[in-house]
């Protein structure tokens, strides 16, 4: 029994967009040859930003760059690196 014990479960990430761009074996096979792959990455990042902007006040990431885009095993791009994130003052 593990009553009273908390566990943190973290998703495993295989590589960053920065690594994917710099590693010619991956980028040649994946990014350079697949417009659909590039669109999926942009879609995933835009979804993450849209989610942050839904909060009231909105959260501004402030540091979107290739090293802050991680890929999990199924190929989904996830946005990380929230160290510069700010909460915008609500105009309401």
BATOR-845031 format. One record per atom (N, C-alpha, C, O): x, y, z; residue in one letter. Coordinates in pm, whole numbers, padded with zeros to 5 digits, always signed. Example, Ala and Ser with C-alpha at 12.3 -4.5 7.8 and 13.67 -1.06 7.14 Angstrom:
# BATOR-845031
+01319-00569+00780a/+01230-00450+00780a/+01320-00330+00780a/+01424-00332+00846a/+01285-00225+00708s/+01367-00106+00714s/+01290+00003+00787s/+01341+00114+00804s/
# end
This chain:
# BATOR-845031
+00085-00119+00000x/+00000+00000+00000x/+00088+00124+00000x/+00190+00129+00068x/+00047+00223-00077x/+00124+00347-00084x/+00039+00465-00036x/+00049+00574-00091x/-00044+00443+00063x/-00130+00549+00115x/-00045+00665+00166x/+00053+00645+00238x/-00084+00784+00127x/-00012+00903+00170x/+00111+00935+00088x/+00183+01030+00120x/+00137+00859-00017x/+00254+00883-00101x/+00206+00941-00234x/+00116+00887-00297x/+00267+01051-00275x/+00232+01114-00402x/+00335+01076-00508x/+00455+01066-00481x/+00286+01055-00628x/+00374+01021-00739x/+00357+01125-00849x/+00247+01173-00875x/+00466+01159-00913x/+00461+01247-01030x/+00488+01161-01153x/+00589+01090-01160x/+00399+01167-01248x/+00416+01091-01372x/+00446+01191-01482x/+00367+01282-01508x/+00559+01174-01546x/+00602+01266-01650x/+00604+01196-01785x/+00637+01078-01795x/+00570+01270-01887x/+00575+01217-02022x/+00721+01215-02068x/+00798+01305-02036x/+00758+01112-02140x/+00894+01102-02189x/+00904+01170-02326x/+00822+01145-02415x/+01004+01253-02341x/+01026+01322-02467x/+01153+01271-02532x/+01254+01249-02466x/+01144+01251-02662x/+01254+01192-02737x/+01358+01294-02781x/+01478+01267-02774x/+01314+01410-02827x/+01407+01512-02874x/+01336+01646-02885x/+01214+01654-02874x/+01415+01750-02906x/+01360+01885-02924x/+01358+01919-03073x/+01422+01852-03154x/+01285+02022-03108x/+01285+02070-03246x/+01425+02116-03284x/+01468+02096-03398x/+01496+02177-03192x/+01634+02219-03219x/+01721+02099-03258x/+01797+02107-03354x/+01709+01989-03184x/+01786+01869-03217x/+01744+01813-03352x/+01828+01767-03430x/+01615+01816-03379x/+01564+01765-03506x/+01618+01845-03624x/+01653+01789-03727x/+01624+01977-03607x/+01676+02064-03713x/+01826+02041-03734x/+01873+02036-03847x/+01900+02026-03624x/+02046+02012-03632x/+02092+01874-03676x/+02198+01860-03736x/+02013+01771-03648x/+02049+01634-03682x/+02007+01606-03825x/+01889+01585-03853x/+02102+01605-03915x/+02070+01592-04057x/+02002+01460-04090x/+01922+01455-04184x/+02029+01353-04018x/+01964+01226-04049x/+01814+01235-04023x/+01734+01184-04101x/+01775+01301-03911x/+01633+01318-03882x/+01570+01423-03973x/+01465+01400-04032x/+01636+01540-03983x/+01573+01650-04057x/+01559+01616-04205x/+01460+01654-04268x/+01657+01546-04260x/+01648+01509-04400x/+01529+01416-04422x/+01458+01428-04522x/+01508+01325-04330x/+01401+01227-04346x/+01265+01281-04305x/+01163+01235-04356x/+01261+01377-04215x/+01134+01417-04156x/+01091+01557-04197x/+00989+01573-04263x/+01167+01657-04158x/+01126+01795-04185x/+01142+01835-04331x/+01051+01893-04390x/+01257+01805-04387x/+01285+01851-04522x/+01194+01786-04627x/+01163+01848-04729x/+01152+01665-04602x/+01073+01594-04702x/+00924+01592-04673x/+00846+01535-04750x/+00882+01654-04564x/+00742+01640-04528x/+00679+01774-04488x/+00688+01814-04372x/+00615+01842-04583x/+00542+01964-04548x/+00435+01936-04443x/+00409+02022-04358x/+00375+01819-04447x/+00272+01783-04348x/+00332+01779-04206x/+00267+01821-04111x/+00454+01728-04194x/+00520+01724-04063x/+00543+01864-04009x/+00521+01891-03891x/+00588+01954-04096x/+00611+02093-04054x/+00480+02158-04011x/+00476+02230-03911x/+00373+02132-04085x/+00243+02187-04049x/+00192+02131-03917x/+00133+02204-03837x/+00216+02003-03893x/+00173+01944-03767x/+00245+02007-03649x/+00183+02034-03546x/+00374+02032-03663x/+00451+02096-03556x/+00394+02235-03529x/+00370+02271-03413x/+00372+02312-03635x/+00316+02446-03617x/+00177+02440-03554x/+00145+02521-03467x/+00096+02346-03596x/-00037+02329-03539x/-00030+02300-03390x/-00102+02361-03311x/+00058+02207-03351x/+00071+02171-03209x/+00117+02290-03125x/+00066+02312-03016x/+00214+02366-03177x/+00264+02483-03104x/+00156+02590-03094x/+00137+02650-02989x/+00084+02613-03203x/-00025+02712-03200x/-00135+02671-03104x/-00193+02756-03036x/-00166+02542-03097x/-00266+02492-03002x/-00221+02522-02858x/-00302+02563-02775x/-00093+02501-02830x/-00040+02527-02696x/-00050+02675-02661x/-00090+02711-02551x/-00014+02761-02756x/-00022+02906-02734x/-00168+02948-02716x/-00198+03029-02628x/-00257+02896-02797x/-00399+02929-02783x/-00451+02889-02645x/-00529+02961-02585x/-00406+02773-02597x/-00447+02729-02464x/-00400+02827-02356x/-00476+02862-02266x/-00275+02870-02366x/-00222+02966-02268x/-00299+03098-02273x/-00320+03162-02170x/-00339+03138-02392x/-00408+03267-02408x/-00554+03262-02364x/-00618+03366-02354x/-00607+03143-02337x/-00746+03130-02292x/-00763+03168-02145x/-00875+03196-02101x/-00655+03169-02070x/-00665+03202-01928x/-00699+03350-01911x/-00673+03430-02001x/-00755+03385-01798x/-00786+03525-01769x/-00723+03562-01636x/-00775+03522-01532x/-00615+03637-01637x/-00549+03697-01753x/-00470+03593-01834x/-00429+03489-01783x/-00452+03625-01961x/-00381+03535-02053x/-00237+03514-02008x/-00176+03602-01947x/-00183+03396-02039x/-00043+03367-02013x/+00033+03383-02144x/-00004+03326-02246x/+00139+03462-02140x/+00224+03484-02256x/+00351+03402-02236x/+00422+03421-02137x/+00381+03312-02329x/+00496+03222-02315x/+00626+03301-02307x/+00702+03284-02212x/+00653+03385-02403x/+00769+03474-02398x/+00901+03416-02445x/+01001+03488-02448x/+00906+03287-02482x/+01035+03230-02523x/+01014+03112-02618x/+01073+03005-02598x/+00931+03131-02721x/+00909+03022-02816x/+01027+03015-02910x/+01057+03111-02982x/+01094+02901-02908x/+01211+02877-02992x/+01226+02725-03006x/+01167+02650-02929x/+01305+02679-03103x/+01314+02536-03129x/+01352+02451-03007x/+01305+02338-02996x/+01435+02501-02917x/+01473+02420-02802x/+01359+02402-02702x/+01366+02315-02615x/+01255+02483-02713x/+01140+02474-02623x/+01021+02400-02685x/+00910+02406-02634x/+01046+02331-02795x/+00945+02245-02856x/+00996+02101-02844x/+01096+02065-02905x/+00925+02021-02765x/+00965+01883-02740x/+00874+01788-02816x/+00758+01820-02844x/+00927+01670-02849x/+00849+01568-02919x/+00839+01444-02833x/+00940+01393-02783x/+00717+01394-02817x/+00696+01268-02746x/+00705+01154-02847x/+00722+01176-02966x/+00692+01032-02797x/+00708+00914-02883x/+00610+00908-02999x/+00644+00854-03105x/+00491+00961-02982x/+00393+00954-03091x/+00407+01071-03188x/+00327+01084-03281x/+00508+01156-03168x/+00535+01263-03263x/+00466+01394-03236x/+00477+01487-03315x/+00393+01403-03125x/+00328+01530-03093x/+00432+01629-03042x/+00522+01593-02967x/+00418+01754-03085x/+00505+01861-03037x/+00442+01923-02913x/+00322+01952-02911x/+00522+01943-02810x/+00476+02003-02685x/+00562+02125-02655x/+00684+02123-02675x/+00499+02230-02606x/+00569+02354-02574x/+00615+02351-02429x/+00536+02322-02340x/+00742+02380-02406x/+00795+02385-02270x/+00872+02515-02253x/+00862+02605-02336x/+00948+02526-02146x/+01030+02645-02122x/+00948+02765-02080x/+00955+02871-02142x/+00871+02747-01976x/+00781+02853-01931x/+00848+02952-01836x/+00779+03029-01768x/+00980+02952-01830x/+01052+03039-01737x/+01030+03187-01761x/+01041+03267-01668x/+00999+03227-01883x/+00975+03367-01915x/+00827+03401-01926x/+00791+03512-01965x/+00742+03307-01892x/+00597+03328-01907x/+00549+03440-01814x/+00594+03454-01701x/+00455+03517-01867x/+00396+03628-01792x/+00245+03618-01800x/+00189+03566-01897x/+00180+03668-01699x/+00034+03682-01705x/+00006+03826-01748x/+00050+03922-01683x/-00067+03839-01857x/-00105+03972-01907x/-00216+04028-01821x/-00303+03955-01773x/-00214+04157-01802x/-00325+04221-01731x/-00447+04220-01821x/-00439+04254-01939x/-00559+04182-01765x/-00683+04175-01841x/-00733+04315-01875x/-00740+04401-01787x/-00770+04341-02002x/-00819+04474-02040x/-00961+04502-01990x/-01011+04613-02007x/-01024+04403-01929x/-01163+04420-01883x/-01171+04499-01757x/-01280+04522-01706x/
# end
